[in-house]
């Protein structure tokens, strides 16, 4: 059976109050809201080289930056690990046991503009050991993409599983340092959030690990705040929150893999279930 899930912004506009029942820890004078300063923002940048040959999925701005590069001509995949100092990124290919392509030593280094999402770098391959200039741009381009940072707040949890809960996210407009929106009505893991373009529309969305109703991280249940460019606000998606599994994005195919055979193709605002036999 081909299962389709509505993936349009209209489906995300349900009232926020409908989610209040999911909160397991309320803010009271005895359990006040406190700033959380150690929340890691895991930002996935999906980029394409200007000549169209390579698709790059890059995680930068973290302690151990890493990337996956897809050769769209030779249909090969290369995994990279490396370091970052400021905007300078240096990555080396690594050999993975699960890799299907033969290992080739490659290097990718360059300067990342965190605002434009452009990586201007050099790619070294066995075929070109002296290196060649390469320019990566956002794979899904939009005009006037908002620039946000975040402030996080939480409360002490009332369970033995988790000491703290993330219960509020302030979305900060990076250009004027004002609060553009406050996200509330949830109980989430306080260690990290996902910031990625899950529907491949060019705008980043916020993903939180749901710890409401005694859920644990291992349950792989997530809260999705999708960015609506028309309202310039993040809106929750009850449709996506019904899915179980960590969403792994394959931007080169516009597919989302939730694991356990749950593979979806994004087409025209819909999530279409991909038959494993196809």
N, C-alpha and C positions, 0 to 999 in steps of 0.2 A: 504494500500500500504506500502511495506517495503522500506523506504527511506535509502539509503546508502550515506555516505559522505567520500571521500577519506581522510585518516588520516595519510598518509605516509609523510616522510620528503621531498620526491621529490615534493610534492604539495606545499611545503612552500618556494620554491626557486625562487619566482618571484622577479623581480628587485625592490629594495626599492623605486626607483623614482616613481613607479606607485602609491605610496601612498601620494605623496607630496601634491596633491590637497585636502587632508583631513585636512590640517593644517589651523586653523582659525586665528592664531595670529603669525605673523612673528617676528623674532628677528631683531631689528634695534637699532641704537644708541639711539633712544628715548625710546625704550622698550628693554633694555638689558637683556641678560640671567643671572639669579642669582641663587646661590645655594639654595636648599630647604632642610632645616634641620629637618623638622618634618614629614617626610613621613614614615608611619608605614609599615613595611614589614610583611604581614600576611602569614606566612609559614605553610603549612599543611604537617605534617609528617605522612606517612602511614606505619605502623609497624605491625609485626606479632610476636607473642610469639614463642619461639624456639620449644616448643612442638606442635605447630600448632593449639592450641585451640582458641586463642584470636587474633582478628584483632583490632588494635588501630589507630584511626585517631586523631592526637594530634596537637593542636595549642599552641606552647610555645614561649618564648621570647617576650611576650606581657604583658600588664598590668594585664590582667585577663586570664591566661591560662585555656584552657578547652579541653575536649576530648570526643570522643565517642568510646566505646569499644563493639565489637560484639563477643558474645560467639558463635563460629561456631559449637559447639557440641549441646548445648541446644537451639540454635537459639534465643538468647535473646540479647537485646541492653541495655547498661547502659550509661547514660550521666554523665559526671564529670565536676566540676568546682573547682578552687582552687587557689593556689599561687605558685610563683616561686621566689627563691632567689639564684642568681648565676645559677648553673646547677642543683640545688636541686628543685624538683617539688613535690608538695603535693596536691592531688586531692581527693575530696569527691563526692560521687554520689548525684545526685539531682533528685527530682521528677518533671516531666514535665506533664502538662495537656494533651498534645498530645501523650504522651507515650502509647504504646500498651501493654508493658510488665509490670507486677506488680512491684512496687518499692521495691528494696532491698538495704539496707545500705551497701555501699562498700567504701573502701579506696584504692587508688593507689598512692604510693610514690616511689621516686627513683631519681637517678642521670642520667642526660641526657648528653651524649657526642655529642656536636653539630656538630662535624666534621664527626664522623662515623655514627651518627643517631641511636646509641644503647642506650636504656634505661634499666638500671639495677635497679630493684626495688622490692617492696613488695606489694602483693595484699591481702587485708583483705576482707573476705566475711562472710555472716552469717554462711555458712558451715565451714569456717575456720577462726574463730575470732582471732586466734593468728597470722595469716598471713603466707603467703608462698612466697618464692623467685620466681621472675618472670623476664625473660629476653626478651625484645622486640628488634628485629632487623628490618632493612628496609624490607618492604614487597616485594619490587621489586629491587633485588640486581644487581648492575653493578660494574665492576672493574674500578678503576681510575676515580671515580666520581669527577668532578671539584668542587672546593670550592670557592664560589663567595660572595662578598659583593657588595653594590651598593652606588653610589653617584648620587644625583638627582639635576636637574636644571630646571628652569621654567621661565616664563615671566608673566607680568601682563596681565590679560585677558581684552578683549575689550567688554565684556558683563556684564550685571548687575547680572547674575546668579552666576558667579564665579569670585573671585578676582584674583586668580592666576591659571595658567595652568602648568602642568608638561609636558615638551617638550623634555627632554633629560635624558637618564639614562646611566651613566658610569658603566660598569660591571668590577669590580675589582677582579683580581686573588688574593685570600686570601693568597696563599703561598709566593708570591713575591711582593705583593702590587703594581702590574702594571695594567694598563687598558687593559683588554682582548678584549673589544668591546664597542662601543658607539651606543646606540639605539636612533634613531631620526626619524623624519617624522610623528609625531603624536601630538595630543593635548589631555591630559588626566587629570583625577582628581588628585590633588596633595596631598591628605590626606593619601593615602595608595595604595599599590600594592599587588597583589597576587603572591605568589611564591610557586608553587605546581606542582606535576607530573600529568598533566591533561590527558596524554595518557598512563599512567601506564607503561612507559618504563624504569623507574628507574632514570630518569633525571628530574630535576626541570625546569619548564617553567615559564615565566613572563606573568602576566595578568594585564592589565590596563583598567580602566574605561574610555571609549571613550567619550570625550566631544567636538569632532569636529563637524562642521556643525550645531552648536547651539543645540547639544544634551545635555541632563541633566542626572544626575546620575539615576534618576527614569526611564529613558528609557532602562536601563539594556543592553547597548551595550558595548562590550568589545573588546580590542585589544589583540591579542595573539602572543607572541614571543616564539616559540618552540625551545628547544635546540636540535641541530643536533650533535650527538657525532662524526660523520664522519668529519665534517668541524670544530667542536669545536666552533660553533657560534650559536647565536639565530637567527631564521628566522621567519618572519611574516607569519601568516596563513590566507589568504583571505577566505578560506573555513569556518573556525570556526567563523570568524567575521561576517558572514551572519546570524548566529544564534542569537536569541534574548532571553535574560534571564541570570540570575546569575548561573554559572556552579557549581553545588554541586556534589562533587565526592563521590562515594560509592566504595572505593577501594576493599572491600571484594568481590564485584561482578564485578568489572571492568566496572562500569556504571557511566554515567554522567547524572544528572537530571537538565534540564534547566527550569523546572517549566511548568505549563499549559499543562501537558501531553507530554512534550518533553523529553522523556527518551531514552538514547542511550547506546548501548552495544559496547564496544571496542573489536574488534576481528581482528587480522591479518592486522593491519594498517588501519582499516575501522571503521567508526562510523555507526552502524546499528540501525536504529530507532526501538524501541521496541513498539509493538502493545499493547495499554493499556488493551486489553482484554486477553492478554496472561498471 
